[in-house]
Amino acid sequence: MAPRRVGRRRGRAWVALALLGFVLIGAGVIWRRAAGIAQAREVRALEQQRLQLQAERAQLESDIRTLSSRSMLVPIAERRLGMHIPSDTQVVIIPRIIPAP
């Protein structure tokens, strides 16, 4: 009978090892999914931040175009620098001199 008991214990050990392996693999799968979900949340947050920054950039570019337009710059140049748009008699066209070869 002794050899039979040893055989049962070996069988139980294999079953225990198989169950332990199953639990470890299950824990690994659960950990991997949890890590994947956390990364997906982070990616979503970064995507939202990227979209917000793109919207802010578009707004800033629009502001630059508006503020650098002639209708905005002329009054500032007239007020701060004393500049004005010249009349036709004030415009002098200088001919271009082409050097001889």
C-alpha positions as protocol buffer text, in pm:
chain_id: "A"
residue {
  index: 1
  type: MET
  ca { x: 0 y: 0 z: 0 }
}
residue {
  index: 2
  type: ALA
  ca { x: 286 y: 239 z: 56 }
}
residue {
  index: 3
  type: PRO
  ca { x: 367 y: 274 z: -315 }
}
residue {
  index: 4
  type: ARG
  ca { x: 6 y: 360 z: -385 }
}
residue {
  index: 5
  type: ARG
  ca { x: 6 y: 646 z: -135 }
}
residue {
  index: 6
  type: VAL
  ca { x: 318 y: 795 z: -291 }
}
residue {
  index: 7
  type: GLY
  ca { x: 145 y: 785 z: -631 }
}
residue {
  index: 8
  type: ARG
  ca { x: -155 y: 972 z: -492 }
}
residue {
  index: 9
  type: ARG
  ca { x: 69 y: 1235 z: -340 }
}
residue {
  index: 10
  type: ARG
  ca { x: 247 y: 1286 z: -670 }
}
residue {
  index: 11
  type: GLY
  ca { x: -87 y: 1323 z: -842 }
}
residue {
  index: 12
  type: ARG
  ca { x: -200 y: 1578 z: -585 }
}
residue {
  index: 13
  type: ALA
  ca { x: 126 y: 1768 z: -627 }
}
residue {
  index: 14
  type: TRP
  ca { x: 70 y: 1787 z: -1004 }
}
residue {
  index: 15
  type: VAL
  ca { x: -285 y: 1909 z: -953 }
}
residue {
  index: 16
  type: ALA
  ca { x: -163 y: 2167 z: -700 }
}
residue {
  index: 17
  type: LEU
  ca { x: 108 y: 2283 z: -943 }
}
residue {
  index: 18
  type: ALA
  ca { x: -144 y: 2302 z: -1226 }
}
residue {
  index: 19
  type: LEU
  ca { x: -382 y: 2509 z: -1011 }
}
residue {
  index: 20
  type: LEU
  ca { x: -97 y: 2735 z: -902 }
}
residue {
  index: 21
  type: GLY
  ca { x: 8 y: 2780 z: -1265 }
}
residue {
  index: 22
  type: PHE
  ca { x: -351 y: 2860 z: -1362 }
}
residue {
  index: 23
  type: VAL
  ca { x: -378 y: 3118 z: -1084 }
}
residue {
  index: 24
  type: LEU
  ca { x: -46 y: 3278 z: -1181 }
}
residue {
  index: 25
  type: ILE
  ca { x: -144 y: 3296 z: -1549 }
}
residue {
  index: 26
  type: GLY
  ca { x: -483 y: 3440 z: -1455 }
}
residue {
  index: 27
  type: ALA
  ca { x: -318 y: 3701 z: -1234 }
}
residue {
  index: 28
  type: GLY
  ca { x: -82 y: 3789 z: -1519 }
}
residue {
  index: 29
  type: VAL
  ca { x: -371 y: 3834 z: -1762 }
}
residue {
  index: 30
  type: ILE
  ca { x: -561 y: 4051 z: -1515 }
}
residue {
  index: 31
  type: TRP
  ca { x: -251 y: 4264 z: -1449 }
}
residue {
  index: 32
  type: ARG
  ca { x: -189 y: 4307 z: -1823 }
}
residue {
  index: 33
  type: ARG
  ca { x: -549 y: 4417 z: -1882 }
}
residue {
  index: 34
  type: ALA
  ca { x: -535 y: 4661 z: -1592 }
}
residue {
  index: 35
  type: ALA
  ca { x: -211 y: 4807 z: -1727 }
}
residue {
  index: 36
  type: GLY
  ca { x: -367 y: 4832 z: -2075 }
}
residue {
  index: 37
  type: ILE
  ca { x: -673 y: 5012 z: -1938 }
}
residue {
  index: 38
  type: ALA
  ca { x: -451 y: 5256 z: -1747 }
}
residue {
  index: 39
  type: GLN
  ca { x: -249 y: 5327 z: -2062 }
}
residue {
  index: 40
  type: ALA
  ca { x: -569 y: 5375 z: -2263 }
}
residue {
  index: 41
  type: ARG
  ca { x: -687 y: 5634 z: -2009 }
}
residue {
  index: 42
  type: GLU
  ca { x: -353 y: 5812 z: -2032 }
}
residue {
  index: 43
  type: VAL
  ca { x: -364 y: 5809 z: -2412 }
}
residue {
  index: 44
  type: ARG
  ca { x: -718 y: 5952 z: -2405 }
}
residue {
  index: 45
  type: ALA
  ca { x: -611 y: 6228 z: -2166 }
}
residue {
  index: 46
  type: LEU
  ca { x: -309 y: 6315 z: -2383 }
}
residue {
  index: 47
  type: GLU
  ca { x: -530 y: 6318 z: -2693 }
}
residue {
  index: 48
  type: GLN
  ca { x: -767 y: 6562 z: -2522 }
}
residue {
  index: 49
  type: GLN
  ca { x: -474 y: 6781 z: -2421 }
}
residue {
  index: 50
  type: ARG
  ca { x: -341 y: 6771 z: -2778 }
}
residue {
  index: 51
  type: LEU
  ca { x: -678 y: 6878 z: -2916 }
}
residue {
  index: 52
  type: GLN
  ca { x: -699 y: 7164 z: -2666 }
}
residue {
  index: 53
  type: LEU
  ca { x: -348 y: 7280 z: -2756 }
}
residue {
  index: 54
  type: GLN
  ca { x: -430 y: 7266 z: -3126 }
}
residue {
  index: 55
  type: ALA
  ca { x: -741 y: 7477 z: -3067 }
}
residue {
  index: 56
  type: GLU
  ca { x: -535 y: 7726 z: -2865 }
}
residue {
  index: 57
  type: ARG
  ca { x: -272 y: 7739 z: -3140 }
}
residue {
  index: 58
  type: ALA
  ca { x: -538 y: 7807 z: -3404 }
}
residue {
  index: 59
  type: GLN
  ca { x: -682 y: 8085 z: -3186 }
}
residue {
  index: 60
  type: LEU
  ca { x: -338 y: 8240 z: -3136 }
}
residue {
  index: 61
  type: GLU
  ca { x: -262 y: 8226 z: -3509 }
}
residue {
  index: 62
  type: SER
  ca { x: -596 y: 8395 z: -3576 }
}
residue {
  index: 63
  type: ASP
  ca { x: -512 y: 8664 z: -3320 }
}
residue {
  index: 64
  type: ILE
  ca { x: -173 y: 8720 z: -3485 }
}
residue {
  index: 65
  type: ARG
  ca { x: -336 y: 8758 z: -3829 }
}
residue {
  index: 66
  type: THR
  ca { x: -592 y: 9000 z: -3690 }
}
residue {
  index: 67
  type: LEU
  ca { x: -345 y: 9211 z: -3493 }
}
residue {
  index: 68
  type: SER
  ca { x: -92 y: 9227 z: -3776 }
}
residue {
  index: 69
  type: SER
  ca { x: -350 y: 9339 z: -4032 }
}
residue {
  index: 70
  type: ARG
  ca { x: -320 y: 9681 z: -4187 }
}
residue {
  index: 71
  type: SER
  ca { x: -640 y: 9805 z: -4022 }
}
residue {
  index: 72
  type: MET
  ca { x: -484 y: 9742 z: -3680 }
}
residue {
  index: 73
  type: LEU
  ca { x: -131 y: 9861 z: -3756 }
}
residue {
  index: 74
  type: VAL
  ca { x: -213 y: 10191 z: -3933 }
}
residue {
  index: 75
  type: PRO
  ca { x: -372 y: 10362 z: -3630 }
}
residue {
  index: 76
  type: ILE
  ca { x: -87 y: 10248 z: -3404 }
}
residue {
  index: 77
  type: ALA
  ca { x: 177 y: 10372 z: -3651 }
}
residue {
  index: 78
  type: GLU
  ca { x: -3 y: 10706 z: -3686 }
}
residue {
  index: 79
  type: ARG
  ca { x: -43 y: 10755 z: -3312 }
}
residue {
  index: 80
  type: ARG
  ca { x: 290 y: 10627 z: -3177 }
}
residue {
  index: 81
  type: LEU
  ca { x: 528 y: 10701 z: -3463 }
}
residue {
  index: 82
  type: GLY
  ca { x: 358 y: 10997 z: -3627 }
}
residue {
  index: 83
  type: MET
  ca { x: 345 y: 10813 z: -3958 }
}
residue {
  index: 84
  type: HIS
  ca { x: 80 y: 10862 z: -4227 }
}
residue {
  index: 85
  type: ILE
  ca { x: -9 y: 10724 z: -4567 }
}
residue {
  index: 86
  type: PRO
  ca { x: 171 y: 10941 z: -4825 }
}
residue {
  index: 87
  type: SER
  ca { x: -18 y: 11134 z: -5087 }
}
residue {
  index: 88
  type: ASP
  ca { x: 55 y: 11083 z: -5455 }
}
residue {
  index: 89
  type: THR
  ca { x: 284 y: 11386 z: -5463 }
}
residue {
  index: 90
  type: GLN
  ca { x: 493 y: 11250 z: -5178 }
}
residue {
  index: 91
  type: VAL
  ca { x: 569 y: 10920 z: -5350 }
}
residue {
  index: 92
  type: VAL
  ca { x: 906 y: 10920 z: -5524 }
}
residue {
  index: 93
  type: ILE
  ca { x: 989 y: 10640 z: -5763 }
}
residue {
  index: 94
  type: ILE
  ca { x: 1361 y: 10578 z: -5787 }
}
residue {
  index: 95
  type: PRO
  ca { x: 1475 y: 10413 z: -6109 }
}
residue {
  index: 96
  type: ARG
  ca { x: 1671 y: 10095 z: -6075 }
}
residue {
  index: 97
  type: ILE
  ca { x: 2025 y: 10117 z: -6201 }
}
residue {
  index: 98
  type: ILE
  ca { x: 2143 y: 9803 z: -6369 }
}
residue {
  index: 99
  type: PRO
  ca { x: 2523 y: 9768 z: -6355 }
}
residue {
  index: 100
  type: ALA
  ca { x: 2701 y: 9712 z: -6683 }
}
residue {
  index: 101
  type: PRO
  ca { x: 2859 y: 9370 z: -6726 }
}
